[in-house]
Amino acid sequence: MISDEQLNAYRLSGERIRVVRDAMESNDINGVVVAWDAAHVLIRKRNRKIVKLDRSYSYSPYDEPRDSSSPGQKE
């Protein structure tokens, strides 16, 4: 699970992030961290829609290559 400090750093920098939800790259979410709580993270996509995601997914900067070895699946 991503820490509050990491989420706050992403929010303050406005950096675009990638959320890996499963093994398929087409299901990744790209956007900016808007807010979070103990269980969820709100991401604003480029089309300005807000998506509520579970904190157990894999969060990384969009510029980094996708890490397919840890797809971020919920067990």
C-alpha positions as CSV (number, residue, x, y, z in Angstrom):
1,M,0.0,0.0,0.0
2,I,1.2,3.5,-0.9
3,S,2.1,5.7,2.1
4,D,0.6,9.1,2.9
5,E,4.0,10.7,2.4
6,Q,4.3,9.4,-1.1
7,L,0.8,10.5,-2.0
8,N,1.4,13.9,-0.6
9,A,4.6,14.3,-2.6
10,Y,2.7,13.3,-5.8
11,R,-0.1,15.7,-5.0
12,L,2.2,18.7,-4.2
13,S,4.3,18.2,-7.3
14,G,1.4,17.6,-9.6
15,E,3.3,14.8,-11.2
16,R,1.4,12.4,-13.5
17,I,1.3,8.9,-12.1
18,R,0.4,5.4,-13.4
19,V,-1.8,3.1,-11.4
20,V,-1.3,-0.6,-12.3
21,R,-4.5,-2.5,-11.5
22,D,-3.8,-5.8,-13.3
23,A,-1.6,-7.4,-15.8
24,M,-3.2,-5.7,-18.8
25,E,-1.5,-2.3,-19.6
26,S,-4.7,-1.0,-21.2
27,N,-6.4,-1.1,-17.8
28,D,-3.8,1.3,-16.2
29,I,-5.0,4.6,-15.0
30,N,-2.9,7.8,-15.7
31,G,-3.5,11.0,-13.8
32,V,-2.8,13.3,-10.9
33,V,-3.4,12.6,-7.2
34,V,-6.2,14.8,-5.9
35,A,-7.0,13.4,-2.5
36,W,-6.9,10.2,-0.4
37,D,-8.1,8.5,2.8
38,A,-7.3,5.3,4.6
39,A,-8.7,3.0,1.9
40,H,-8.9,5.0,-1.4
41,V,-7.1,7.5,-3.6
42,L,-8.8,10.0,-6.0
43,I,-7.0,10.4,-9.3
44,R,-7.9,13.2,-11.8
45,K,-7.4,11.8,-15.4
46,R,-6.4,14.0,-18.3
47,N,-10.0,14.3,-19.4
48,R,-10.8,15.9,-15.9
49,K,-12.8,12.9,-14.7
50,I,-12.1,11.7,-11.2
51,V,-11.5,8.0,-10.4
52,K,-11.7,6.5,-7.0
53,L,-9.1,3.7,-6.6
54,D,-8.0,1.3,-3.9
55,R,-4.7,2.1,-2.2
56,S,-3.5,-1.5,-2.6
57,Y,-2.8,-0.9,-6.3
58,S,0.7,-0.1,-7.6
59,Y,1.4,3.6,-7.9
60,S,4.4,4.9,-9.8
61,P,5.4,8.0,-11.8
62,Y,4.1,7.9,-15.4
63,D,7.6,8.5,-16.8
64,E,9.0,5.3,-15.3
65,P,8.6,2.1,-17.4
66,R,5.7,-0.1,-16.4
67,D,6.6,-2.8,-13.9
68,S,4.7,-5.9,-15.2
69,S,6.2,-8.2,-12.5
70,S,4.0,-6.7,-9.8
71,P,0.7,-6.0,-11.5
72,G,-0.9,-4.7,-8.3
73,Q,-3.7,-7.2,-8.2
74,K,-5.8,-7.5,-5.1
75,E,-5.4,-11.0,-3.6
